[in-house]
Amino acid sequence: LRSMLSIYYGDMEGNYPDRLAALTINGKYTGTLPYSKLRPYHANWNVATQTANFPNVEYGSWWYNNATTSANYGEVRLNCSHTDSKSSVWSSY
């Protein structure tokens, strides 16, 4: 997902999309957004929350910072505070 965003950013001369779903238009970057596979904690999601601030409520979906004025503009993370098999928090990736 980050690689797709990076290519989009280059193609659009330094601008990220307003919504991650823009990566699926005409299938240029991807046909569908990848699923966030965080079982057994959450259902598999291929949708994103688009906000400037990381959500306080955990969904197990993608989070995308689409605020052009934010220092973290274009950042994408998993919206999950559970840990993986190595005890790393999913949202830290």
C-alpha positions in Angstrom: 0.0 0.0 0.0 2.8 2.4 0.8 4.6 1.5 -2.4 1.4 2.3 -4.4 1.1 5.7 -2.5 4.7 6.5 -3.3 4.2 5.8 -7.0 1.0 7.9 -7.0 2.9 10.7 -5.2 5.5 10.7 -7.9 3.0 10.6 -10.7 1.0 13.5 -9.2 4.1 15.7 -8.7 4.2 15.6 -4.9 0.5 15.2 -4.0 -1.1 12.3 -2.3 -4.7 11.3 -3.0 -7.6 12.7 -1.0 -8.7 9.1 -0.4 -6.9 5.8 -0.7 -9.7 4.6 -3.0 -8.2 6.8 -5.6 -5.5 4.2 -6.0 -8.1 1.8 -7.5 -9.4 4.2 -10.2 -8.8 2.5 -13.6 -6.7 -0.1 -11.8 -3.5 1.9 -12.4 -2.1 1.3 -9.0 -4.3 -1.6 -7.8 -7.6 -3.2 -8.5 -8.7 -3.1 -4.9 -7.2 -1.9 -1.6 -5.4 -4.8 0.2 -7.2 -6.3 3.2 -5.9 -5.6 6.7 -5.7 -9.2 8.0 -5.6 -8.8 11.7 -7.5 -11.9 12.8 -8.4 -13.0 15.5 -8.7 -9.4 16.7 -10.6 -7.8 13.8 -12.4 -8.7 10.7 -10.6 -8.3 7.4 -11.1 -4.8 6.0 -10.1 -3.1 2.8 -11.4 0.3 3.7 -9.6 3.3 5.2 -10.4 6.1 7.7 -9.1 9.3 6.2 -8.3 11.9 8.9 -5.4 14.0 10.1 -5.2 12.4 13.5 -4.8 8.7 14.2 -8.2 7.5 15.5 -8.9 6.9 19.2 -11.3 4.1 18.3 -9.8 0.9 17.0 -11.4 -0.7 13.9 -8.7 -3.0 12.5 -8.9 -1.1 9.1 -6.4 1.2 7.4 -5.8 4.7 8.6 -4.7 7.3 6.1 -3.6 10.9 6.8 -5.0 13.0 4.0 -4.5 16.4 5.6 -2.2 18.4 3.4 -1.2 20.7 6.3 -0.1 17.8 8.5 3.5 17.0 9.0 2.5 13.3 8.5 0.6 14.0 5.3 0.4 10.7 3.2 1.1 8.4 6.2 -0.8 5.1 6.2 -1.0 2.6 9.1 -3.1 -0.2 10.4 -5.7 1.0 13.0 -5.0 -1.7 15.6 -3.2 -1.6 19.0 -2.9 -5.4 19.2 0.5 -7.0 18.8 1.9 -9.4 16.3 3.8 -12.6 17.0 7.0 -10.6 17.8 5.1 -8.3 20.3 5.1 -5.3 17.9 2.0 -3.1 17.8 0.3 -3.4 14.5 -0.2 0.4 14.1 3.5 0.9 14.5 4.2 -0.4 11.0 
